């Protein structure tokens, strides 16, 4: 027969006997103290604290980059308890986000760190559980928080000309701060930041200046990086796509055109490169020149029909590759019948092979000036 041990009922005024383990309820000793401890990742002041790996994932950078920023610039966890892993609080994360802002706008890492330490960075927005409390959206905060990375552990600084980058950096000799920021965002595949930087620049400085001083140098540097390293096709593709999106946003927001007859802009059939043509369209639109912009997929018969139906004042055909820049393309479209001025643009055209009535445009600035003068008078 097995023995069964029963616990006596408690009597009023008499302390219950202590169960094995040191707790009156039979819980192991110290369980009450353990339940009072802070959960992992939560500080005693109820502020969330994240590990190095968690912050790196949030910002989109490598953990080694965060350790470098801590070691070199002092942008590490401000509250470190001996014997425990280092954890970042909201103020620490806000400083790192401010550093990203400065880096993305072309500051050097040292300048960005100084900025992050001196600027009163707003902490990350905390969501309230109270449904009656209005939440603060991103548009109401003090500027956007850049939550995607602009650097990785191998590209902590953009390489200038003459530096030994091993094919990984961008050679942006003489480039301005905005171009350096655009290069960092492109290398990080940060499409949102690439588009925002381009839109901000075009809103402030115009399409031509943005193309000449910001976008074109970075496009050239990314192409050179791909040629010398054999990698980075995804960077070039993303930069082209984001630039096209930003330029088309200028077209969509342009004022009403002043010319009664539009300008037809199209790449020659077969040509796949069209970004500079889109830049021309955006610059013309900002100059109140109406146009009809067609993409690279337009076939020869479609191009002829577009010219016939639009009755344009001018036609600009773009070709980057000599293989597609055949003068016979000009014979297939009814330019003479529409009394339209004929222009060609792009590196693919040979001046010697062009008919006498066709004018070749040089730089983007020249193209904007000549086409605008032709249709606006």
C-alpha positions as a Markdown table, in Angstrom:
| # | Residue | x | y | z |
|---|---|---|---|---|
| 1 | Unk | 0.0 | 0.0 | 0.0 |
| 2 | Unk | 1.4 | 3.4 | -0.9 |
| 3 | Unk | 1.4 | 6.2 | 1.6 |
| 4 | Unk | -0.5 | 9.4 | 0.9 |
| 5 | Unk | 0.6 | 12.6 | 2.5 |
| 6 | Unk | -2.0 | 15.3 | 3.0 |
| 7 | Unk | -1.4 | 18.9 | 3.8 |
| 8 | Unk | -3.3 | 20.1 | 7.0 |
| 9 | Unk | -5.9 | 22.8 | 6.5 |
| 10 | Unk | -4.7 | 26.2 | 7.6 |
| 11 | Unk | -6.0 | 27.4 | 10.9 |
| 12 | Unk | -6.8 | 31.1 | 11.5 |
| 13 | Unk | -4.0 | 32.8 | 13.3 |
| 14 | Unk | -1.5 | 30.1 | 12.7 |
| 15 | Unk | 1.1 | 30.4 | 10.0 |
| 16 | Unk | 1.0 | 27.7 | 7.4 |
| 17 | Unk | 4.0 | 25.4 | 7.5 |
| 18 | Unk | 6.6 | 26.2 | 4.9 |
| 19 | Unk | 6.7 | 23.8 | 2.1 |
| 20 | Unk | 9.9 | 22.3 | 0.7 |
| 21 | Unk | 11.7 | 24.8 | -1.5 |
| 22 | Unk | 11.4 | 27.7 | 1.0 |
| 23 | Unk | 8.1 | 29.1 | -0.3 |
| 24 | Unk | 4.8 | 28.8 | 1.6 |
| 25 | Unk | 3.1 | 27.9 | -1.6 |
| 26 | Unk | 5.5 | 25.2 | -2.6 |
| 27 | Unk | 7.1 | 27.3 | -5.3 |
| 28 | Unk | 10.9 | 27.0 | -5.7 |
| 29 | Unk | 12.9 | 29.4 | -3.7 |
| 30 | Unk | 13.4 | 32.8 | -5.3 |
| 31 | Unk | 10.5 | 32.4 | -7.7 |
| 32 | Unk | 8.9 | 35.6 | -6.4 |
| 33 | Unk | 12.1 | 37.5 | -6.9 |
| 34 | Unk | 12.3 | 36.1 | -10.5 |
| 35 | Unk | 8.8 | 37.2 | -11.3 |
| 36 | Unk | 9.7 | 40.7 | -10.3 |
| 37 | Unk | 12.7 | 40.9 | -12.6 |
| 38 | Unk | 12.4 | 42.9 | -15.8 |
| 39 | Unk | 11.7 | 40.9 | -19.0 |
| 40 | Unk | 14.4 | 40.5 | -21.5 |
| 41 | Unk | 14.8 | 43.7 | -23.6 |
| 42 | Unk | 12.7 | 45.8 | -21.2 |
| 43 | Unk | 14.4 | 48.3 | -18.8 |
| 44 | Unk | 13.2 | 49.2 | -15.4 |
| 45 | Unk | 11.8 | 52.4 | -16.7 |
| 46 | Unk | 9.5 | 50.5 | -19.1 |
| 47 | Unk | 11.5 | 51.7 | -22.2 |
| 48 | Unk | 12.2 | 49.0 | -24.7 |
| 49 | Unk | 15.9 | 48.2 | -25.2 |
| 50 | Unk | 17.2 | 46.4 | -28.2 |
| 51 | Unk | 20.3 | 44.3 | -28.8 |
| 52 | Unk | 23.0 | 45.2 | -31.3 |
| 53 | Unk | 21.6 | 42.6 | -33.8 |
| 54 | Unk | 18.0 | 43.9 | -33.4 |
| 55 | Unk | 19.1 | 47.5 | -34.0 |
| 56 | Unk | 21.2 | 46.5 | -37.0 |
| 57 | Unk | 18.2 | 44.8 | -38.5 |
| 58 | Unk | 16.0 | 47.8 | -37.8 |
| 59 | Unk | 18.4 | 50.2 | -39.4 |
| 60 | Unk | 19.5 | 47.9 | -42.2 |
| 61 | Unk | 23.2 | 48.0 | -41.4 |
| 62 | Unk | 25.6 | 45.3 | -40.3 |
| 63 | Unk | 26.2 | 44.8 | -36.6 |
| 64 | Unk | 29.9 | 45.5 | -37.2 |
| 65 | Unk | 28.9 | 49.0 | -38.5 |
| 66 | Unk | 27.1 | 49.7 | -35.2 |
| 67 | Unk | 30.2 | 48.6 | -33.2 |
| 68 | Unk | 32.4 | 50.8 | -35.4 |
| 69 | Unk | 30.1 | 53.8 | -34.8 |
| 70 | Unk | 30.3 | 53.1 | -31.1 |
| 71 | Unk | 34.0 | 52.7 | -31.0 |
| 72 | Unk | 34.9 | 55.6 | -33.3 |
| 73 | Unk | 32.2 | 58.1 | -32.5 |
| 74 | Unk | 30.7 | 57.1 | -29.2 |
| 75 | Unk | 27.2 | 56.4 | -30.7 |
| 76 | Unk | 26.6 | 53.3 | -28.6 |
| 77 | Unk | 24.2 | 52.2 | -25.8 |
| 78 | Unk | 24.1 | 54.9 | -23.2 |
| 79 | Unk | 23.1 | 52.6 | -20.4 |
| 80 | Unk | 25.3 | 49.6 | -19.9 |
| 81 | Unk | 25.0 | 47.3 | -16.9 |
| 82 | Unk | 28.1 | 45.2 | -16.1 |
| 83 | Unk | 27.8 | 41.6 | -16.8 |
| 84 | Unk | 24.9 | 42.0 | -19.2 |
| 85 | Unk | 24.7 | 42.4 | -23.0 |
| 86 | Unk | 24.7 | 45.9 | -24.3 |
| 87 | Unk | 21.2 | 47.2 | -25.3 |
| 88 | Unk | 20.1 | 50.4 | -27.1 |
| 89 | Unk | 17.3 | 52.6 | -25.7 |
| 90 | Unk | 15.0 | 54.9 | -27.7 |
| 91 | Unk | 17.4 | 57.9 | -27.4 |
| 92 | Unk | 20.3 | 55.8 | -28.6 |
| 93 | Unk | 18.3 | 54.6 | -31.7 |
| 94 | Unk | 17.1 | 58.1 | -32.4 |
| 95 | Unk | 20.8 | 59.3 | -32.5 |
| 96 | Unk | 21.6 | 56.5 | -34.9 |
| 97 | Unk | 18.7 | 57.5 | -37.1 |
| 98 | Unk | 19.9 | 61.1 | -37.1 |
| 99 | Unk | 23.3 | 59.9 | -38.2 |
| 100 | Unk | 21.7 | 58.1 | -41.1 |
| 101 | Unk | 19.9 | 61.3 | -42.1 |
| 102 | Unk | 23.2 | 63.2 | -42.2 |
| 103 | Unk | 25.0 | 60.4 | -44.1 |
| 104 | Unk | 22.2 | 60.2 | -46.7 |
| 105 | Unk | 22.6 | 63.9 | -47.4 |
| 106 | Unk | 26.3 | 63.5 | -48.1 |
| 107 | Unk | 28.0 | 64.2 | -44.7 |
| 108 | Unk | 31.1 | 62.3 | -43.8 |
| 109 | Unk | 30.8 | 59.7 | -41.0 |
| 110 | Unk | 32.6 | 62.1 | -38.6 |
| 111 | Unk | 30.3 | 65.0 | -39.5 |
| 112 | Unk | 27.2 | 62.8 | -39.3 |
| 113 | Unk | 28.3 | 61.6 | -35.9 |
| 114 | Unk | 28.8 | 65.1 | -34.6 |
| 115 | Unk | 25.4 | 66.1 | -36.0 |
| 116 | Unk | 23.8 | 63.1 | -34.3 |
| 117 | Unk | 25.3 | 63.9 | -30.9 |
| 118 | Unk | 24.4 | 67.6 | -31.0 |
| 119 | Unk | 20.9 | 67.6 | -32.5 |
| 120 | Unk | 18.1 | 66.8 | -30.2 |
| 121 | Unk | 16.8 | 63.7 | -32.0 |
| 122 | Unk | 13.1 | 62.8 | -31.5 |
| 123 | Unk | 12.8 | 59.3 | -30.1 |
| 124 | Unk | 10.9 | 56.7 | -32.1 |
| 125 | Unk | 7.2 | 57.0 | -32.0 |
| 126 | Unk | 5.5 | 54.8 | -29.4 |
| 127 | Unk | 2.1 | 53.4 | -30.2 |
| 128 | Unk | -0.5 | 53.9 | -27.5 |
| 129 | Unk | -3.0 | 51.3 | -26.5 |
| 130 | Unk | -5.6 | 54.0 | -25.7 |
| 131 | Unk | -8.0 | 54.2 | -28.7 |
| 132 | Unk | -9.0 | 57.7 | -27.6 |
| 133 | Unk | -5.4 | 59.0 | -27.7 |
| 134 | Unk | -4.5 | 60.4 | -31.2 |
| 135 | Unk | -1.6 | 58.7 | -32.8 |
| 136 | Unk | 1.2 | 60.6 | -34.4 |
| 137 | Unk | 1.7 | 59.6 | -38.0 |
| 138 | Unk | 5.0 | 59.8 | -39.9 |
| 139 | Unk | 3.9 | 63.0 | -41.6 |
| 140 | Unk | 3.4 | 64.7 | -38.2 |
| 141 | Unk | 6.7 | 63.7 | -36.8 |
| 142 | Unk | 9.8 | 65.9 | -36.9 |
| 143 | Unk | 10.9 | 64.8 | -40.4 |
| 144 | Unk | 11.0 | 61.2 | -41.7 |
| 145 | Unk | 12.9 | 58.6 | -39.8 |
| 146 | Unk | 15.2 | 56.8 | -42.1 |
| 147 | Unk | 14.8 | 53.2 | -41.0 |
| 148 | Unk | 16.6 | 51.6 | -43.9 |
| 149 | Unk | 20.4 | 51.5 | -44.1 |
| 150 | Unk | 22.7 | 53.7 | -46.1 |
| 151 | Unk | 25.9 | 51.8 | -45.4 |
| 152 | Unk | 27.1 | 48.3 | -44.9 |
| 153 | Unk | 30.2 | 46.9 | -43.2 |
| 154 | Unk | 32.1 | 46.9 | -46.4 |
| 155 | Unk | 31.1 | 50.3 | -47.7 |
| 156 | Unk | 31.3 | 52.5 | -44.6 |
| 157 | Unk | 32.7 | 55.4 | -46.7 |
| 158 | Unk | 32.2 | 56.2 | -50.4 |
| 159 | Unk | 35.5 | 55.9 | -52.1 |
| 160 | Unk | 37.0 | 58.9 | -53.8 |
| 161 | Unk | 39.1 | 58.7 | -56.9 |
| 162 | Unk | 42.5 | 57.2 | -56.2 |
| 163 | Unk | 41.4 | 55.1 | -53.2 |
| 164 | Unk | 41.9 | 51.4 | -53.2 |
| 165 | Unk | 38.3 | 50.1 | -53.0 |
| 166 | Unk | 38.7 | 46.7 | -54.5 |
| 167 | Unk | 35.8 | 47.4 | -56.8 |
| 168 | Unk | 33.3 | 48.0 | -54.0 |
| 169 | Unk | 33.2 | 51.7 | -53.6 |
| 170 | Unk | 32.0 | 54.5 | -55.8 |
| 171 | Unk | 34.5 | 56.9 | -57.3 |
| 172 | Unk | 32.8 | 60.3 | -56.9 |
| 173 | Unk | 35.8 | 62.7 | -57.2 |
| 174 | Unk | 34.6 | 66.3 | -56.8 |
| 175 | Unk | 31.0 | 65.3 | -56.2 |
| 176 | Unk | 28.8 | 67.3 | -53.9 |
| 177 | Unk | 27.2 | 66.2 | -50.7 |
| 178 | Unk | 23.9 | 65.3 | -52.3 |
| 179 | Unk | 25.6 | 63.1 | -54.9 |
| 180 | Unk | 27.5 | 61.3 | -52.2 |
| 181 | Unk | 24.2 | 60.7 | -50.3 |
| 182 | Unk | 22.5 | 59.4 | -53.4 |
| 183 | Unk | 25.4 | 57.0 | -54.0 |
| 184 | Unk | 25.1 | 55.7 | -50.4 |
| 185 | Unk | 21.4 | 55.1 | -50.8 |
| 186 | Unk | 21.9 | 53.4 | -54.2 |
| 187 | Unk | 24.6 | 51.1 | -52.8 |
| 188 | Unk | 22.2 | 50.1 | -50.0 |
| 189 | Unk | 19.4 | 49.5 | -52.5 |
| 190 | Unk | 17.3 | 52.0 | -50.6 |
| 191 | Unk | 14.8 | 52.9 | -53.3 |
| 192 | Unk | 12.7 | 55.1 | -51.1 |
| 193 | Unk | 15.6 | 57.3 | -50.2 |
| 194 | Unk | 16.9 | 57.4 | -53.7 |
| 195 | Unk | 13.6 | 58.7 | -55.0 |
| 196 | Unk | 13.2 | 61.2 | -52.1 |
| 197 | Unk | 16.7 | 62.7 | -52.5 |
| 198 | Unk | 16.1 | 63.2 | -56.3 |
| 199 | Unk | 12.7 | 64.7 | -55.8 |
| 200 | Unk | 13.9 | 67.1 | -53.1 |
| 201 | Unk | 16.8 | 68.1 | -55.3 |
| 202 | Unk | 14.6 | 68.7 | -58.4 |
| 203 | Unk | 12.1 | 70.7 | -56.4 |
| 204 | Unk | 14.9 | 72.9 | -55.0 |
| 205 | Unk | 17.4 | 73.1 | -57.8 |
| 206 | Unk | 15.6 | 72.0 | -60.9 |
| 207 | Unk | 15.9 | 69.0 | -63.2 |
| 208 | Unk | 19.0 | 70.2 | -65.1 |
| 209 | Unk | 21.1 | 70.9 | -62.1 |
| 210 | Unk | 20.0 | 67.7 | -60.4 |
| 211 | Unk | 20.9 | 65.7 | -63.5 |
| 212 | Unk | 24.3 | 67.4 | -64.0 |
| 213 | Unk | 25.5 | 67.6 | -60.4 |
| 214 | Unk | 23.8 | 64.7 | -58.7 |
| 215 | Unk | 22.3 | 61.9 | -60.9 |
| 216 | Unk | 24.7 | 61.8 | -63.8 |
| 217 | Unk | 27.9 | 61.5 | -61.6 |
| 218 | Unk | 26.4 | 58.7 | -59.6 |
| 219 | Unk | 25.1 | 56.9 | -62.7 |
| 220 | Unk | 28.6 | 57.1 | -64.1 |
| 221 | Unk | 30.3 | 56.0 | -60.9 |
| 222 | Unk | 27.9 | 53.0 | -60.6 |
| 223 | Unk | 28.6 | 52.0 | -64.2 |
| 224 | Unk | 32.3 | 52.2 | -63.7 |
| 225 | Unk | 32.1 | 50.2 | -60.5 |
| 226 | Unk | 30.2 | 47.5 | -62.4 |
| 227 | Unk | 32.8 | 47.5 | -65.2 |
| 228 | Unk | 35.8 | 47.1 | -62.9 |
| 229 | Unk | 34.2 | 44.6 | -60.4 |
| 230 | Unk | 31.7 | 42.7 | -62.5 |
| 231 | Unk | 29.1 | 43.2 | -59.9 |
| 232 | Unk | 26.4 | 45.7 | -59.0 |
| 233 | Unk | 24.0 | 45.3 | -61.9 |
| 234 | Unk | 21.2 | 45.4 | -59.3 |
| 235 | Unk | 22.4 | 48.8 | -58.1 |
| 236 | Unk | 22.4 | 50.2 | -61.6 |
| 237 | Unk | 19.0 | 48.9 | -62.3 |
| 238 | Unk | 17.5 | 50.2 | -59.1 |
| 239 | Unk | 19.1 | 53.6 | -59.6 |
| 240 | Unk | 17.7 | 53.8 | -63.2 |
| 241 | Unk | 14.2 | 52.8 | -62.1 |
| 242 | Unk | 14.1 | 55.1 | -59.1 |
| 243 | Unk | 15.4 | 58.0 | -61.2 |
| 244 | Unk | 12.8 | 57.4 | -63.9 |
| 245 | Unk | 10.1 | 57.4 | -61.2 |
| 246 | Unk | 11.3 | 60.7 | -59.7 |
| 247 | Unk | 11.6 | 62.3 | -63.1 |
| 248 | Unk | 8.1 | 61.2 | -64.1 |
| 249 | Unk | 6.8 | 62.7 | -60.8 |
| 250 | Unk | 8.1 | 66.1 | -62.0 |
| 251 | Unk | 6.2 | 65.6 | -65.3 |
| 252 | Unk | 3.0 | 64.7 | -63.4 |
| 253 | Unk | 3.2 | 67.8 | -61.3 |
| 254 | Unk | 4.3 | 70.2 | -64.1 |
| 255 | Unk | 2.3 | 73.4 | -64.8 |
| 256 | Unk | 0.0 | 73.6 | -67.8 |
| 257 | Unk | 2.1 | 73.8 | -71.1 |
| 258 | Unk | 2.1 | 76.9 | -73.2 |
| 259 | Unk | 2.8 | 75.4 | -76.6 |
| 260 | Unk | -0.3 | 74.5 | -78.7 |
| 261 | Unk | 1.5 | 71.8 | -80.6 |
| 262 | Unk | 3.4 | 69.2 | -78.5 |
| 263 | Unk | 6.8 | 67.8 | -78.8 |
| 264 | Unk | 7.1 | 64.0 | -79.6 |
| 265 | Unk | 9.8 | 62.4 | -77.6 |
| 266 | Unk | 10.7 | 58.7 | -78.3 |
| 267 | Unk | 13.6 | 56.4 | -78.5 |
| 268 | Unk | 14.3 | 54.8 | -81.8 |
| 269 | Unk | 12.7 | 51.3 | -82.2 |
| 270 | Unk | 14.9 | 48.7 | -80.5 |
| 271 | Unk | 16.7 | 51.2 | -78.2 |
| 272 | Unk | 16.4 | 50.1 | -74.6 |
| 273 | Unk | 18.1 | 53.1 | -72.9 |
| 274 | Unk | 15.7 | 56.0 | -72.3 |
| 275 | Unk | 16.5 | 57.6 | -68.9 |
| 276 | Unk | 18.1 | 60.7 | -70.4 |
| 277 | Unk | 15.1 | 61.1 | -72.7 |
| 278 | Unk | 12.8 | 61.0 | -69.6 |
| 279 | Unk | 15.1 | 63.7 | -68.0 |
| 280 | Unk | 14.6 | 65.8 | -71.1 |
| 281 | Unk | 10.8 | 65.3 | -70.8 |
| 282 | Unk | 10.9 | 66.4 | -67.2 |
| 283 | Unk | 13.0 | 69.5 | -67.9 |
| 284 | Unk | 10.7 | 70.5 | -70.8 |
| 285 | Unk | 7.6 | 70.0 | -68.6 |
| 286 | Unk | 9.1 | 72.2 | -65.9 |
| 287 | Unk | 9.7 | 74.8 | -68.6 |
| 288 | Unk | 6.0 | 74.6 | -69.6 |
| 289 | Unk | 6.7 | 72.8 | -72.8 |
| 290 | Unk | 4.0 | 70.2 | -73.5 |
| 291 | Unk | 5.2 | 66.8 | -75.0 |
| 292 | Unk | 4.2 | 63.3 | -75.8 |
| 293 | Unk | 6.7 | 60.9 | -74.2 |
| 294 | Unk | 6.8 | 57.3 | -75.5 |
| 295 | Unk | 8.8 | 54.4 | -74.0 |
| 296 | Unk | 11.2 | 52.0 | -75.6 |
| 297 | Unk | 8.6 | 49.4 | -76.4 |
| 298 | Unk | 7.0 | 51.6 | -79.1 |
| 299 | Unk | 7.4 | 49.9 | -82.6 |
| 300 | Unk | 8.2 | 51.7 | -85.8 |
| 301 | Unk | 4.6 | 51.7 | -87.0 |
| 302 | Unk | 3.5 | 53.0 | -83.6 |
| 303 | Unk | 6.0 | 55.8 | -83.7 |
| 304 | Unk | 4.8 | 56.9 | -87.2 |
| 305 | Unk | 1.2 | 56.8 | -86.1 |
| 306 | Unk | 2.0 | 58.9 | -82.9 |
| 307 | Unk | 3.7 | 61.6 | -85.0 |
| 308 | Unk | 0.8 | 61.6 | -87.5 |
| 309 | Unk | -1.9 | 61.9 | -84.8 |
| 310 | Unk | -0.1 | 64.4 | -82.6 |
| 311 | Unk | 0.7 | 66.9 | -85.3 |
| 312 | Unk | 3.8 | 67.9 | -83.3 |
| 313 | Unk | 5.9 | 71.1 | -83.6 |
| 314 | Unk | 9.0 | 69.0 | -83.0 |
| 315 | Unk | 10.1 | 65.4 | -82.9 |
| 316 | Unk | 13.1 | 64.2 | -80.8 |
| 317 | Unk | 14.4 | 60.7 | -81.5 |
| 318 | Unk | 16.8 | 59.2 | -78.9 |
| 319 | Unk | 19.4 | 56.6 | -79.6 |
| 320 | Unk | 22.2 | 55.5 | -77.3 |
| 321 | Unk | 23.5 | 52.6 | -79.4 |
| 322 | Unk | 24.8 | 53.2 | -83.0 |
| 323 | Unk | 23.2 | 50.0 | -84.1 |
| 324 | Unk | 19.7 | 51.4 | -83.7 |
| 325 | Unk | 20.6 | 55.0 | -84.8 |
| 326 | Unk | 19.9 | 54.4 | -88.5 |
| 327 | Unk | 18.9 | 57.5 | -90.6 |
| 328 | Unk | 16.2 | 55.4 | -92.3 |
| 329 | Unk | 14.2 | 55.6 | -89.1 |
| 330 | Unk | 13.7 | 59.3 | -89.9 |
| 331 | Unk | 12.2 | 58.4 | -93.3 |
| 332 | Unk | 9.5 | 56.3 | -91.7 |
| 333 | Unk | 7.9 | 59.1 | -89.8 |
| 334 | Unk | 5.8 | 61.9 | -91.4 |
| 335 | Unk | 8.0 | 64.8 | -90.2 |
| 336 | Unk | 7.9 | 66.8 | -93.4 |
| 337 | Unk | 4.1 | 66.4 | -93.8 |
| 338 | Unk | 3.5 | 67.7 | -90.3 |
| 339 | Unk | 6.0 | 70.5 | -90.8 |
| 340 | Unk | 7.7 | 69.5 | -87.6 |
| 341 | Unk | 11.3 | 70.2 | -86.7 |
| 342 | Unk | 13.4 | 67.0 | -86.5 |
| 343 | Unk | 15.9 | 66.5 | -83.7 |
| 344 | Unk | 18.1 | 63.6 | -82.7 |
| 345 | Unk | 19.7 | 63.1 | -79.3 |
| 346 | Unk | 21.9 | 60.5 | -77.7 |
| 347 | Unk | 25.4 | 59.2 | -78.2 |
| 348 | Unk | 24.4 | 56.7 | -80.9 |
| 349 | Unk | 24.0 | 59.2 | -83.8 |
| 350 | Unk | 26.7 | 60.0 | -86.3 |
| 351 | Unk | 26.5 | 63.6 | -87.5 |
| 352 | Unk | 27.8 | 62.7 | -90.9 |
| 353 | Unk | 25.0 | 60.3 | -91.6 |
| 354 | Unk | 22.1 | 62.6 | -90.7 |
| 355 | Unk | 20.0 | 64.4 | -93.3 |
| 356 | Unk | 20.4 | 68.1 | -93.7 |
| 357 | Unk | 17.0 | 68.9 | -92.1 |
| 358 | Unk | 17.8 | 67.0 | -88.9 |
| 359 | Unk | 19.5 | 68.8 | -86.0 |
| 360 | Unk | 21.6 | 66.8 | -83.5 |
| 361 | Unk | 21.3 | 67.9 | -79.9 |
| 362 | Unk | 24.3 | 67.7 | -77.6 |
| 363 | Unk | 23.9 | 68.0 | -73.8 |
| 364 | Unk | 20.7 | 67.8 | -71.9 |
| 365 | Unk | 21.0 | 71.6 | -71.3 |
| 366 | Unk | 21.4 | 72.3 | -75.0 |
| 367 | Unk | 18.4 | 70.0 | -75.8 |
| 368 | Unk | 16.1 | 71.8 | -73.4 |
| 369 | Unk | 17.2 | 75.2 | -74.7 |
| 370 | Unk | 16.9 | 74.4 | -78.4 |
| 371 | Unk | 13.5 | 72.5 | -78.2 |
| 372 | Unk | 12.0 | 75.2 | -75.9 |
| 373 | Unk | 13.1 | 77.9 | -78.3 |
| 374 | Unk | 11.7 | 76.0 | -81.3 |
| 375 | Unk | 8.2 | 75.5 | -79.9 |
| 376 | Unk | 7.8 | 78.5 | -77.6 |
| 377 | Unk | 9.5 | 81.1 | -79.9 |
